[in-house]
Amino acid sequence: MIQIDDSGSGSFVGGTCIGVYRPETNEYYFEIIPVELYNKENFKKKLYLDEVVDIVSEAFEALKVNRSETIEICRGYMFEKLKTWLSSNNYTWYCTHITGRIQEIVEKNFELYTENLGLPRHYIKYTRYPFHFHKILRWVFADFDNRINVCKVGWKSWEKIQHIKPEVSFDLMDKSHYICLKCGKNIRKGSEIKILRYYSNRENYVFLHDECSTTVPHLEFADSALYMDKNT
């Protein structure tokens, strides 16, 4: 049997991990769909669906998948073109709810991938997989110029709010349980901070170390930053 699953298609940060698994032998192949395929132009063309076919084709060659093996595919839009490819190549397949080892492996690989992009492990836990969009936005806005480049900016949900312009102010931190998502370190109570206030799905207040604050970009993309309550 061959199982095919994905992870990260619902995360604003990063591309998407595609995994192919043979449970009988514990053989596994995975690859990441580049985040560039989720920019505005490529996303509209759905080029990421073509990449799924390319990845699975390479996986089948590496794993020496034969046509007598049954193939299970995770339900979802990511495999629309793959289904056609499998049928045209005479593979036996069906869609199902994928659980177990393959799901664990693919999700873990995607988490490791986003950590390599700079997303802190503790923030992955805070956002609750598969990464809450508006919480991820806070991390992105904390270092906007660098982090927006690793995001799925072709999403309609991003287009709706990309022109957000935060209000900027400065103050002293009066609490002791916030983390600066620019540097990932605690914000000391009584220290000078930069505060950004913006509205996405709700009003957001973002706190940064004063020394970590960055200039608000004058681009088409919104600037913002973020705070995280460690007790949340």
C-alpha positions as CSV (number, residue, x, y, z in Angstrom):
1,M,0.0,0.0,0.0
2,I,1.0,3.6,-0.7
3,Q,-0.3,6.5,1.3
4,I,-0.1,10.2,0.2
5,D,-0.7,13.1,2.5
6,D,0.1,16.8,2.7
7,S,0.8,19.3,5.5
8,G,1.1,23.1,5.4
9,S,-1.4,23.9,2.7
10,G,-3.4,25.8,5.4
11,S,-0.4,27.6,6.8
12,F,0.3,31.2,5.7
13,V,4.0,30.6,6.3
14,G,5.9,28.4,4.0
15,G,5.0,26.1,1.0
16,T,3.4,22.7,1.5
17,C,4.9,19.4,2.4
18,I,3.9,16.4,0.3
19,G,4.7,13.0,1.7
20,V,4.5,9.5,0.2
21,Y,4.7,6.5,2.5
22,R,4.7,2.7,2.2
23,P,3.6,1.3,5.7
24,E,4.7,-2.3,5.1
25,T,8.4,-1.3,4.8
26,N,8.3,2.1,6.6
27,E,9.7,3.8,3.4
28,Y,9.0,7.4,3.2
29,Y,9.6,10.2,0.6
30,F,8.7,13.9,1.1
31,E,9.3,17.2,-0.7
32,I,8.3,20.8,-0.1
33,I,6.3,22.7,-2.7
34,P,8.2,26.0,-2.9
35,V,6.5,29.0,-1.4
36,E,7.2,30.9,-4.6
37,L,4.4,28.9,-6.2
38,Y,2.0,30.7,-3.8
39,N,2.8,34.2,-5.0
40,K,0.0,36.2,-6.6
41,E,0.7,35.2,-10.2
42,N,1.5,31.5,-9.6
43,F,-1.3,31.0,-7.1
44,K,-3.9,32.1,-9.6
45,K,-2.5,29.5,-12.1
46,K,-2.6,26.8,-9.4
47,L,1.0,25.8,-10.3
48,Y,1.3,24.2,-6.9
49,L,-1.1,21.4,-8.1
50,D,1.3,20.6,-10.9
51,E,4.1,20.5,-8.4
52,V,2.2,17.8,-6.4
53,V,2.2,15.6,-9.5
54,D,5.9,16.1,-10.1
55,I,6.8,15.3,-6.5
56,V,4.6,12.2,-6.4
57,S,6.0,11.0,-9.7
58,E,9.6,11.4,-8.4
59,A,8.5,9.6,-5.2
60,F,7.0,6.7,-7.1
61,E,10.3,6.3,-9.0
62,A,12.4,6.4,-5.8
63,L,10.1,3.9,-4.0
64,K,9.7,1.8,-7.1
65,V,5.9,1.9,-6.8
66,N,4.2,-0.7,-9.0
67,R,0.6,-0.7,-10.3
68,S,-0.4,-3.6,-8.2
69,E,-0.2,-1.5,-5.0
70,T,-3.3,0.3,-3.8
71,I,-2.9,4.0,-3.2
72,E,-4.6,6.0,-0.5
73,I,-4.8,9.8,-1.0
74,C,-5.8,12.3,1.6
75,R,-9.0,14.1,0.8
76,G,-8.6,17.7,-0.2
77,Y,-8.0,20.1,-3.1
78,M,-4.2,19.6,-3.1
79,F,-4.5,16.3,-5.0
80,E,-7.0,17.4,-7.8
81,K,-4.5,17.0,-10.6
82,L,-2.7,14.1,-9.0
83,K,-6.0,12.0,-9.3
84,T,-6.1,12.6,-13.0
85,W,-2.4,11.6,-13.3
86,L,-2.9,8.4,-11.3
87,S,-5.8,7.4,-13.4
88,S,-4.1,8.1,-16.7
89,N,-1.1,6.0,-15.6
90,N,-3.4,3.1,-14.5
91,Y,-2.8,3.2,-10.8
92,T,-5.5,2.0,-8.4
93,W,-6.3,4.8,-5.9
94,Y,-9.0,6.1,-3.7
95,C,-9.5,9.1,-1.3
96,T,-9.8,8.6,2.4
97,H,-9.1,10.2,5.7
98,I,-5.4,9.7,6.3
99,T,-4.2,9.1,9.9
100,G,-1.4,7.3,11.7
101,R,2.3,7.3,10.9
102,I,2.1,9.1,7.6
103,Q,0.2,12.0,9.0
104,E,2.6,12.3,11.9
105,I,5.6,12.2,9.6
106,V,4.3,14.8,7.2
107,E,3.2,17.2,9.9
108,K,6.5,16.9,11.8
109,N,8.5,17.5,8.6
110,F,6.4,20.6,7.9
111,E,7.0,21.9,11.4
112,L,10.8,21.4,11.1
113,Y,10.7,23.2,7.7
114,T,8.9,26.2,9.2
115,E,11.4,26.2,12.1
116,N,14.2,26.5,9.5
117,L,12.3,29.5,8.0
118,G,12.6,31.1,11.5
119,L,9.2,30.3,13.1
120,P,10.0,29.5,16.7
121,R,8.9,26.1,18.0
122,H,7.1,27.6,21.0
123,Y,5.1,29.8,18.6
124,I,4.0,26.8,16.5
125,K,2.5,25.4,19.7
126,Y,0.9,28.7,20.5
127,T,-0.8,29.1,17.1
128,R,-2.1,25.5,17.4
129,Y,-1.4,23.5,14.2
130,P,-2.2,24.0,11.3
131,F,-1.1,27.5,12.3
132,H,-3.9,30.1,13.0
133,F,-3.7,32.7,10.2
134,H,-4.1,35.8,12.3
135,K,-1.6,34.6,14.9
136,I,0.9,33.8,12.2
137,L,0.4,37.3,10.8
138,R,1.7,38.7,14.1
139,W,4.9,36.8,13.8
140,V,5.2,37.9,10.1
141,F,4.6,41.5,10.9
142,A,7.2,41.5,13.7
143,D,9.9,41.4,11.0
144,F,7.8,42.2,8.0
145,D,10.4,42.9,5.3
146,N,12.1,39.5,5.9
147,R,9.2,37.3,6.7
148,I,6.7,38.2,4.1
149,N,9.0,36.6,1.6
150,V,8.2,33.1,3.0
151,C,4.4,33.5,3.0
152,K,1.6,32.5,0.7
153,V,0.9,36.1,-0.5
154,G,-1.4,34.8,-3.3
155,W,-4.1,34.0,-0.7
156,K,-7.3,36.0,-0.9
157,S,-7.3,36.3,2.9
158,W,-4.0,38.2,2.7
159,E,-5.2,40.4,-0.2
160,K,-8.1,41.6,1.9
161,I,-5.8,43.0,4.6
162,Q,-2.4,43.6,2.9
163,H,-2.9,47.4,3.0
164,I,-3.2,47.6,6.8
165,K,-1.3,50.6,8.2
166,P,-0.6,50.2,11.9
167,E,-0.6,53.1,14.4
168,V,2.8,53.4,16.1
169,S,3.4,54.6,19.6
170,F,6.1,54.1,22.3
171,D,5.7,53.3,26.0
172,L,7.0,51.3,29.0
173,M,6.1,47.7,29.4
174,D,3.9,47.3,32.5
175,K,3.7,43.5,32.4
176,S,6.2,40.7,32.6
177,H,4.9,37.9,30.4
178,Y,5.3,39.1,26.8
179,I,7.8,38.0,24.2
180,C,9.2,40.1,21.4
181,L,8.6,38.1,18.2
182,K,11.3,40.0,16.4
183,C,14.1,38.5,18.6
184,G,12.1,35.8,20.5
185,K,13.2,37.0,23.9
186,N,11.2,38.2,26.9
187,I,10.2,41.9,27.2
188,R,11.4,43.0,30.6
189,K,8.8,44.8,32.7
190,G,9.6,48.5,32.8
191,S,11.6,48.5,29.6
192,E,11.0,50.8,26.6
193,I,8.8,49.3,23.9
194,K,7.3,50.1,20.5
195,I,3.6,49.4,20.2
196,L,1.8,48.8,16.9
197,R,-2.0,48.8,16.8
198,Y,-3.8,47.4,13.8
199,Y,-7.1,45.7,12.9
200,S,-7.3,42.4,10.9
201,N,-10.2,40.2,12.2
202,R,-10.0,42.1,15.5
203,E,-8.0,44.9,17.1
204,N,-4.4,43.8,17.7
205,Y,-1.7,45.4,19.9
206,V,1.8,44.4,19.1
207,F,4.8,44.9,21.4
208,L,8.4,45.0,20.4
209,H,11.6,45.8,22.2
210,D,12.4,49.4,21.4
211,E,15.8,48.2,20.0
212,C,14.1,45.6,17.9
213,S,11.6,47.9,16.3
214,T,11.8,48.4,12.5
215,T,10.7,51.1,10.2
216,V,7.2,50.7,8.9
217,P,7.5,49.7,5.2
218,H,6.0,52.0,2.6
219,L,5.1,49.1,0.4
220,E,1.8,47.7,-0.8
221,F,2.0,45.2,2.1
222,A,0.9,46.1,5.6
223,D,3.4,46.4,8.4
224,S,2.6,45.3,11.9
225,A,4.3,43.4,14.6
226,L,3.2,41.2,17.4
227,Y,3.0,40.1,20.9
228,M,2.6,36.8,22.5
229,D,1.2,36.1,25.9
230,K,3.2,33.1,27.3
231,N,0.3,32.3,29.6
232,T,-2.1,31.9,26.6
